[in-house]
């Protein structure tokens, strides 16, 4: 078994209104960041897990995202998977 670290990024789909991102964007413009074009707010998760292979870890994280971490109707997700250490 190996230990993995997954970094998961969840954001609203482009077609979905993002009131939090709009509010943050407006606040940044008021602070003088005039070159700012857009802000999309989202969620970030770090998951530590054990799996036999990177493929198993990848599949588990994919299922976690689809079943709980992201709402597939209104959100997109992506993740990065990193091997942490081998435990034997």
C-alpha positions in Angstrom: 0.0 0.0 0.0 1.1 3.5 -0.7 -0.1 6.8 0.8 -1.4 9.5 -1.5 -2.2 13.1 -1.2 -5.0 14.4 -3.4 -5.5 18.1 -3.9 -9.1 18.7 -5.1 -10.3 22.0 -6.6 -14.1 22.5 -7.0 -15.4 25.5 -8.9 -18.8 26.6 -10.2 -19.4 25.7 -13.9 -18.8 28.6 -16.2 -22.6 28.7 -17.0 -23.5 29.1 -13.3 -23.7 32.5 -11.6 -21.0 32.9 -8.9 -22.1 35.6 -6.4 -19.2 35.0 -4.1 -16.7 35.4 -7.0 -18.5 38.6 -8.1 -18.4 40.1 -4.6 -14.7 39.3 -4.2 -14.0 40.7 -7.7 -15.8 44.0 -6.9 -14.0 44.3 -3.6 -10.6 43.9 -5.4 -11.5 46.5 -8.0 -12.5 48.9 -5.2 -9.0 48.3 -3.7 -7.5 49.5 -6.9 -6.9 46.2 -8.8 -8.3 47.7 -12.0 -6.7 45.1 -14.3 -8.8 42.3 -12.7 -11.1 40.7 -15.3 -12.9 38.0 -13.3 -13.0 36.0 -10.1 -14.4 32.5 -9.6 -14.7 31.3 -6.0 -14.5 27.7 -5.1 -13.5 25.0 -2.6 -10.2 23.3 -2.0 -9.7 19.9 -0.2 -6.6 17.9 0.7 -7.3 14.2 1.1 -4.8 11.7 2.4 -5.6 8.1 1.5 -4.0 4.7 1.0 -4.3 2.6 -2.1 -2.5 -0.3 -3.8 -1.9 1.6 -7.0 -2.1 5.2 -8.2 -5.0 4.0 -10.5 -6.9 2.8 -7.4 -6.2 6.1 -5.6 -7.3 8.1 -8.7 -10.5 6.1 -9.0 -11.3 6.6 -5.3 -10.8 10.3 -5.4 -12.9 10.6 -8.6 -15.7 8.8 -6.8 -15.4 11.0 -3.7 -15.7 14.1 -5.9 -18.7 12.8 -7.8 -20.5 11.5 -4.7 -19.9 14.2 -2.2 -17.2 16.9 -2.8 -18.7 18.4 -5.9 -22.3 18.9 -7.2 -21.9 17.7 -10.8 -25.0 19.7 -11.9 -23.4 23.1 -11.0 -19.7 22.5 -10.2 -16.6 21.2 -12.0 -13.7 19.6 -10.2 -10.2 18.6 -10.9 -7.5 17.0 -8.7 -3.8 16.3 -8.5 -2.6 13.1 -7.0 0.8 12.8 -5.3 2.5 9.7 -3.8 3.4 10.5 -0.2 5.2 7.4 1.0 5.2 3.6 0.9 4.0 1.9 4.0 4.9 -1.8 4.3 
